[in-house]
Amino acid sequence: MTPAELFLHADAALREVIDQLDPADFSSPVPQEWSQLESPTLLGILGRHAYDEAWVPDVIIGRAAADGDPFGDADLLGDDPIASYDALNDDATAAVRTGDFAETFRFTYGDYPAGEGLTHLAMYRASQAYSIAKEFGIPFHLSPELIAGMNEHVTPHADEWRQFGVFPPAIDPPADADDETRLMCALGFWKP
């Protein structure tokens, strides 16, 4: 699986979870480690994902926030947050499907080759899809393709990225763990 394919699987997984959110839960608090906000809520996290999706078309062609942030103060969620997120997700998906990538993705935390940049974007989406679903009782499982892609592109770097604070400590998987559980344990995100 290519990093672009991994991104597309992870982005679809996050959308699958977001499309099942109950707007009545938007004011619910979420774990502090999901956000740099003082009191993060589900709507706040959805807003961060909308912002991230809005940036994908620019990031993949080499644009950076340092070049100017057209989304900084914009209300990307509007009156229908899920539909607004879906529209941004459609744009991000279409942009990645073009295959027109800059050699370097310029994130706020550093510059990375395109393949690694797509892997970073995919890892965030896959882990958030899993975590949001678990937190809010949404029936969801990572697809076998997404699990395989994460094991190919993300798991080999887990210990290295853990040192940078990307992942929490690894968790020993239960003896009867399935592939999804083993992956989430390796990344430190598994919840029973």
C-alpha positions, -999 to 999 in steps of 0.1 A, spaced: 0 0 0 13 34 -9 13 63 16 -14 80 -5 -36 48 -3 -30 47 34 -42 83 38 -73 76 17 -82 46 39 -76 65 71 -95 96 59 -124 74 50 -123 57 84 -124 90 102 -153 102 81 -172 70 88 -169 77 125 -177 114 122 -208 106 101 -221 86 131 -216 114 157 -247 125 175 -248 163 176 -262 160 211 -227 149 221 -209 180 206 -206 197 240 -193 165 256 -157 167 269 -130 146 253 -97 134 267 -73 163 273 -46 145 254 -66 149 222 -62 187 221 -41 216 233 -73 234 243 -79 238 280 -113 221 280 -117 202 247 -151 191 235 -162 168 208 -172 198 186 -138 213 192 -121 181 180 -144 181 150 -134 216 143 -97 206 144 -104 178 120 -122 202 97 -92 225 98 -69 197 91 -90 185 61 -91 221 48 -53 222 47 -47 189 29 -50 203 -7 -25 230 2 -1 208 22 2 182 -5 14 209 -30 40 223 -6 21 252 10 27 259 47 9 279 74 39 302 74 28 312 39 -4 325 54 -33 307 71 -66 313 52 -85 291 77 -73 304 110 -104 324 120 -129 309 96 -159 290 108 -154 258 89 -183 239 106 -211 264 101 -247 253 110 -242 217 100 -208 206 113 -209 170 100 -220 181 65 -193 208 65 -167 183 76 -178 159 49 -174 186 22 -139 194 34 -132 156 34 -144 154 -2 -120 181 -12 -90 165 6 -98 131 -9 -100 146 -44 -67 164 -39 -49 133 -28 -64 112 -56 -48 135 -81 -14 122 -70 1 157 -75 24 160 -45 52 183 -36 84 166 -27 82 181 8 52 186 31 57 216 53 40 210 86 41 234 116 63 208 134 87 203 105 93 194 69 89 158 57 91 139 24 57 135 8 54 98 16 62 104 53 39 134 54 10 113 41 18 87 67 16 113 94 -18 125 82 -30 89 80 -18 80 114 -36 109 130 -68 101 112 -68 63 120 -60 68 156 -86 95 160 -113 74 142 -106 45 166 -104 68 197 -135 88 190 -155 56 182 -144 41 215 -151 72 235 -186 77 222 -197 41 217 -198 42 180 -198 8 163 -166 9 142 -136 -11 133 -105 -3 113 -106 -21 80 -82 -49 73 -66 -28 46 -61 1 70 -46 -21 97 -22 -36 71 -12 -2 59 -7 11 94 14 -19 102 35 -13 71 40 25 74 34 35 110 41 6 134 78 3 124 83 39 136 61 37 168 90 36 193 108 64 175 77 86 173 68 77 209 101 95 220 87 126 203 54 124 222 33 112 192 22 80 209 16 70 245 34 40 260 27 7 242 3 -17 258 6 -54 262 -21 -69 241 -45 -95 255 -37 -131 246 -68 -133 223 -61 -99 206 -73 -94 171 -53 -74 145 -69 -41 153 -62 -46 191 -26 -55 185 -21 -24 163 -38 -1 188 -17 -17 216 15 -11 197 5 25 192 -6 29 228 -43 38 220 -61 5 228 -91 7 251 -110 -25 262 
